[in-house]
């Protein structure tokens, strides 16, 4: 009897139509059908929920509080991105395109951080700098988990990757605001330099005996931290 009730509940929102043919539907990718990438994304999200990573992601002992608060808002989709401003009635639908001007893409958090040709490339360049290579997922929360955890390693390595991800997000968000409100724009190269400088300053502020300077940090950050 319990199984019958469960099946009945699953069919509550199903509407049968005489004019439509029955088809198999893979829900994680209803538009593309069953694909390996869809399975990977689903498994990643299940594993992330088990780690409750959303609660831990914004906080790092070497990162300023204002940065952690910024990322806390990001992971709850509370950034004032243009799509959120449209939902709040602050701006109109025709003004929500990405600040970069990359085609006809709306400015969402997923677009800014992963798909935007400028900001998405910044995070790719960061991974190249530190020697981490992986295929980017489609959502920001998955991106954080993959960046910090999927490459393995022990706690000091994950802590460093966590700090770098937070730094990249902070530089990205500030550059977005500069483009929007100050009408200035920097390319990926100076933005990457900003990530390197800022992350080094954060570490030196919390570790007064940190002996390495800019040159070594630019070339081999893992070695500077003794986790190479």
The 8 nearest C-alpha neighbors of each residue, nearest first, counted from 0:
[[1, 3, 2, 4, 5, 6, 7, 8],
 [0, 2, 4, 3, 5, 6, 7, 8],
 [3, 1, 5, 0, 4, 6, 7, 8],
 [4, 2, 0, 6, 5, 1, 7, 8],
 [3, 5, 7, 1, 2, 6, 8, 0],
 [4, 6, 2, 8, 7, 3, 1, 9],
 [7, 5, 9, 3, 8, 4, 2, 10],
 [6, 8, 4, 10, 5, 9, 3, 11],
 [9, 7, 5, 11, 6, 10, 4, 12],
 [8, 10, 6, 7, 11, 5, 12, 13],
 [9, 11, 13, 7, 8, 12, 6, 14],
 [12, 10, 8, 9, 13, 7, 14, 6],
 [13, 11, 10, 14, 9, 8, 7, 15],
 [12, 14, 10, 11, 15, 9, 16, 8],
 [15, 13, 16, 12, 11, 10, 17, 19],
 [16, 14, 13, 17, 19, 18, 21, 20],
 [17, 15, 18, 19, 14, 20, 21, 13],
 [16, 18, 19, 15, 20, 21, 14, 13],
 [19, 17, 16, 20, 15, 21, 14, 22],
 [18, 20, 16, 17, 21, 15, 22, 14],
 [21, 19, 22, 18, 17, 16, 15, 23],
 [20, 22, 19, 23, 15, 16, 24, 17],
 [23, 21, 24, 20, 19, 25, 32, 29],
 [22, 24, 25, 21, 32, 26, 33, 29],
 [23, 25, 26, 22, 29, 32, 33, 28],
 [24, 26, 33, 29, 32, 28, 27, 23],
 [25, 27, 29, 28, 24, 32, 33, 30],
 [26, 28, 25, 29, 37, 41, 38, 33],
 [29, 27, 26, 31, 30, 32, 25, 37],
 [28, 30, 26, 32, 25, 31, 27, 24],
 [29, 31, 28, 32, 25, 26, 27, 24],
 [32, 30, 28, 29, 33, 34, 25, 37],
 [31, 33, 29, 28, 25, 30, 34, 24],
 [32, 34, 25, 28, 31, 35, 37, 38],
 [33, 35, 37, 36, 32, 38, 31, 28],
 [36, 34, 38, 37, 39, 33, 40, 32],
 [35, 37, 39, 34, 38, 40, 41, 33],
 [38, 36, 40, 34, 35, 39, 28, 27],
 [37, 39, 41, 35, 36, 40, 42, 34],
 [38, 40, 36, 42, 37, 41, 43, 35],
 [41, 39, 43, 37, 38, 42, 44, 36],
 [40, 42, 38, 44, 39, 43, 37, 45],
 [43, 41, 45, 39, 44, 40, 38, 46],
 [42, 44, 40, 46, 41, 45, 39, 47],
 [43, 45, 47, 41, 42, 46, 40, 48],
 [46, 44, 42, 48, 47, 43, 41, 49],
 [45, 47, 49, 43, 44, 48, 42, 50],
 [48, 46, 44, 50, 49, 45, 43, 52],
 [49, 47, 51, 45, 50, 46, 44, 52],
 [48, 50, 46, 47, 51, 45, 52, 44],
 [51, 49, 47, 52, 48, 46, 53, 55],
 [52, 50, 48, 49, 53, 54, 47, 55],
 [51, 53, 55, 50, 54, 56, 47, 48],
 [54, 52, 56, 55, 51, 74, 140, 57],
 [53, 55, 52, 56, 51, 57, 71, 58],
 [56, 54, 52, 53, 58, 57, 51, 59],
 [55, 57, 53, 52, 58, 54, 71, 143],
 [58, 56, 67, 71, 70, 55, 59, 68],
 [59, 57, 67, 56, 55, 60, 62, 64],
 [58, 60, 62, 61, 162, 57, 67, 161],
 [59, 61, 62, 58, 63, 205, 162, 64],
 [62, 60, 59, 201, 205, 202, 63, 162],
 [61, 63, 59, 60, 201, 64, 66, 162],
 [64, 62, 66, 65, 67, 61, 201, 60],
 [63, 65, 67, 66, 68, 62, 58, 69],
 [64, 66, 68, 67, 63, 69, 62, 70],
 [67, 65, 69, 64, 68, 63, 70, 169],
 [66, 68, 57, 64, 70, 69, 58, 65],
 [67, 69, 71, 65, 66, 70, 64, 72],
 [68, 70, 66, 72, 67, 71, 65, 73],
 [69, 71, 73, 67, 57, 72, 68, 74],
 [72, 70, 68, 57, 73, 69, 74, 67],
 [73, 71, 77, 70, 75, 69, 74, 78],
 [72, 74, 70, 76, 75, 71, 78, 77],
 [75, 73, 76, 71, 72, 70, 140, 53],
 [74, 76, 72, 73, 77, 71, 78, 53],
 [77, 75, 73, 74, 78, 72, 108, 83],
 [78, 76, 72, 75, 73, 79, 74, 83],
 [77, 79, 80, 73, 76, 72, 83, 108],
 [80, 78, 83, 84, 77, 81, 82, 76],
 [81, 79, 83, 78, 82, 107, 106, 84],
 [80, 82, 95, 84, 83, 106, 85, 79],
 [81, 83, 85, 84, 80, 107, 95, 106],
 [84, 82, 86, 85, 80, 81, 79, 87],
 [83, 85, 81, 87, 89, 86, 82, 90],
 [84, 86, 88, 82, 90, 83, 87, 91],
 [87, 85, 83, 84, 88, 82, 89, 90],
 [88, 86, 84, 85, 89, 83, 90, 82],
 [87, 89, 85, 86, 90, 84, 91, 83],
 [90, 88, 84, 87, 85, 91, 86, 83],
 [91, 89, 85, 88, 84, 94, 92, 95],
 [90, 92, 93, 94, 85, 88, 89, 95],
 [93, 91, 94, 95, 85, 90, 82, 96],
 [92, 94, 91, 95, 96, 90, 85, 105],
 [95, 93, 92, 91, 96, 90, 81, 85],
 [96, 94, 81, 105, 92, 82, 93, 106],
 [95, 97, 105, 106, 104, 94, 103, 98],
 [98, 96, 106, 105, 99, 100, 104, 95],
 [97, 99, 100, 96, 179, 178, 175, 106],
 [100, 98, 97, 101, 117, 115, 178, 175],
 [99, 101, 98, 97, 102, 96, 103, 104],
 [102, 100, 99, 97, 103, 104, 115, 116],
 [101, 103, 104, 100, 97, 96, 99, 105],
 [102, 104, 96, 101, 105, 100, 97, 95],
 [105, 103, 96, 102, 97, 106, 101, 110],
 [106, 104, 96, 97, 95, 107, 103, 82],
 [105, 107, 97, 96, 81, 82, 95, 80],
 [108, 106, 110, 109, 82, 80, 105, 111],
 [107, 109, 111, 110, 112, 106, 80, 139],
 [110, 108, 138, 107, 139, 112, 111, 113],
 [109, 111, 114, 107, 108, 115, 113, 112],
 [112, 110, 115, 108, 109, 113, 107, 118],
 [111, 113, 119, 109, 110, 118, 108, 114],
 [112, 114, 119, 110, 109, 111, 115, 137],
 [113, 115, 110, 119, 116, 111, 112, 109],
 [114, 116, 119, 111, 118, 110, 117, 113],
 [117, 115, 119, 120, 118, 114, 101, 99],
 [118, 116, 120, 115, 119, 121, 187, 186],
 [119, 117, 121, 120, 115, 112, 116, 111],
 [118, 120, 113, 115, 112, 121, 114, 122],
 [119, 121, 123, 117, 118, 122, 116, 124],
 [122, 120, 118, 124, 123, 119, 187, 125],
 [123, 121, 125, 124, 120, 119, 126, 167],
 [122, 124, 120, 126, 121, 125, 127, 119],
 [123, 125, 127, 121, 122, 126, 120, 128],
 [126, 124, 122, 128, 127, 123, 121, 129],
 [127, 125, 131, 123, 129, 124, 128, 130],
 [126, 128, 124, 130, 125, 129, 131, 123],
 [129, 127, 125, 126, 130, 124, 131, 218],
 [130, 128, 126, 127, 131, 125, 220, 221],
 [129, 131, 127, 128, 126, 132, 125, 221],
 [132, 130, 126, 129, 127, 133, 150, 128],
 [131, 133, 126, 130, 127, 134, 150, 123],
 [134, 132, 135, 131, 146, 145, 150, 126],
 [135, 133, 136, 132, 145, 142, 123, 137],
 [134, 136, 133, 142, 137, 113, 145, 141],
 [137, 135, 142, 138, 141, 134, 40, 139],
 [136, 138, 135, 139, 113, 109, 141, 142],
 [139, 137, 141, 109, 140, 136, 142, 113],
 [138, 140, 142, 141, 109, 143, 112, 137],
 [139, 141, 142, 143, 138, 144, 74, 53],
 [140, 142, 144, 139, 138, 143, 145, 136],
 [143, 141, 139, 145, 140, 144, 136, 146],
 [144, 142, 146, 140, 141, 145, 147, 139],
 [145, 143, 141, 147, 142, 146, 148, 140],
 [144, 146, 149, 142, 148, 143, 147, 141],
 [147, 145, 143, 144, 142, 148, 149, 160],
 [146, 148, 160, 144, 157, 145, 161, 143],
 [149, 147, 145, 150, 151, 144, 146, 157],
 [148, 150, 145, 151, 147, 146, 144, 133],
 [151, 149, 148, 152, 147, 146, 131, 145],
 [152, 150, 149, 148, 153, 157, 147, 156],
 [153, 151, 156, 150, 157, 154, 148, 155],
 [152, 154, 156, 155, 157, 151, 158, 226],
 [153, 155, 157, 156, 158, 152, 159, 151],
 [156, 154, 158, 157, 153, 159, 226, 152],
 [155, 157, 159, 158, 154, 153, 152, 160],
 [158, 156, 160, 154, 159, 155, 147, 161],
 [157, 159, 155, 161, 156, 160, 154, 162],
 [158, 160, 162, 156, 161, 157, 155, 163],
 [161, 159, 157, 163, 147, 162, 158, 164],
 [160, 162, 158, 164, 159, 163, 147, 157],
 [163, 161, 159, 165, 160, 164, 166, 158],
 [162, 164, 166, 160, 165, 161, 167, 159],
 [165, 163, 167, 161, 166, 162, 160, 168],
 [166, 164, 162, 168, 163, 167, 169, 161],
 [165, 167, 163, 169, 164, 168, 194, 162],
 [168, 166, 164, 170, 169, 165, 194, 171],
 [167, 169, 171, 165, 166, 170, 172, 164],
 [170, 168, 166, 172, 171, 167, 165, 173],
 [171, 169, 173, 167, 168, 172, 174, 166],
 [170, 172, 168, 174, 169, 173, 167, 175],
 [173, 171, 175, 169, 174, 170, 168, 176],
 [174, 172, 176, 170, 175, 171, 177, 169],
 [173, 175, 177, 171, 176, 172, 170, 178],
 [174, 176, 172, 178, 173, 177, 171, 179],
 [177, 175, 179, 173, 178, 174, 180, 172],
 [178, 176, 181, 174, 180, 179, 175, 183],
 [179, 177, 182, 183, 175, 176, 184, 181],
 [178, 180, 176, 177, 182, 181, 175, 98],
 [179, 181, 177, 182, 176, 178, 183, 175],
 [182, 180, 177, 183, 178, 179, 176, 184],
 [181, 183, 178, 180, 179, 177, 184, 176],
 [184, 182, 178, 181, 177, 185, 179, 180],
 [183, 185, 178, 186, 182, 177, 174, 175],
 [186, 184, 189, 187, 190, 183, 174, 188],
 [187, 185, 188, 189, 190, 184, 117, 191],
 [186, 188, 190, 121, 189, 191, 117, 185],
 [187, 189, 191, 190, 186, 192, 185, 121],
 [190, 188, 192, 191, 187, 186, 193, 185],
 [191, 189, 193, 187, 192, 188, 194, 186],
 [190, 192, 194, 188, 193, 189, 187, 195],
 [193, 191, 189, 195, 190, 194, 196, 188],
 [192, 194, 190, 196, 191, 195, 197, 189],
 [195, 193, 191, 197, 192, 196, 167, 198],
 [194, 196, 192, 198, 193, 197, 199, 191],
 [197, 195, 193, 199, 194, 198, 192, 200],
 [196, 198, 200, 194, 199, 195, 193, 201],
 [199, 197, 201, 195, 200, 196, 194, 166],
 [198, 200, 202, 196, 197, 201, 203, 195],
 [201, 199, 197, 203, 202, 198, 204, 196],
 [200, 202, 198, 204, 199, 203, 61, 197],
 [201, 203, 199, 205, 204, 200, 206, 61],
 [202, 204, 206, 200, 205, 201, 207, 209],
 [205, 203, 201, 202, 206, 200, 207, 61],
 [204, 206, 202, 203, 61, 207, 201, 60],
 [207, 205, 203, 209, 208, 204, 202, 201],
 [206, 208, 209, 203, 205, 204, 210, 202],
 [209, 207, 206, 210, 203, 205, 211, 204],
 [208, 210, 206, 207, 203, 211, 202, 212],
 [211, 209, 208, 212, 223, 207, 203, 206],
 [212, 210, 209, 215, 223, 216, 213, 214],
 [213, 211, 214, 215, 216, 210, 199, 209],
 [212, 214, 216, 215, 217, 211, 196, 199],
 [213, 215, 217, 216, 212, 218, 211, 219],
 [214, 216, 218, 217, 213, 219, 212, 211],
 [217, 215, 220, 213, 218, 214, 219, 212],
 [218, 216, 214, 215, 213, 219, 220, 195],
 [217, 219, 215, 216, 214, 220, 128, 213],
 [218, 220, 222, 216, 221, 215, 217, 223],
 [221, 219, 216, 223, 222, 218, 224, 217],
 [220, 222, 227, 226, 224, 223, 219, 225],
 [221, 223, 227, 225, 224, 220, 219, 226],
 [224, 222, 220, 221, 225, 211, 216, 219],
 [225, 223, 221, 222, 226, 220, 227, 159],
 [226, 224, 222, 223, 227, 221, 220, 155],
 [227, 225, 221, 224, 222, 156, 155, 223],
 [226, 221, 222, 225, 224, 223, 220, 219]]
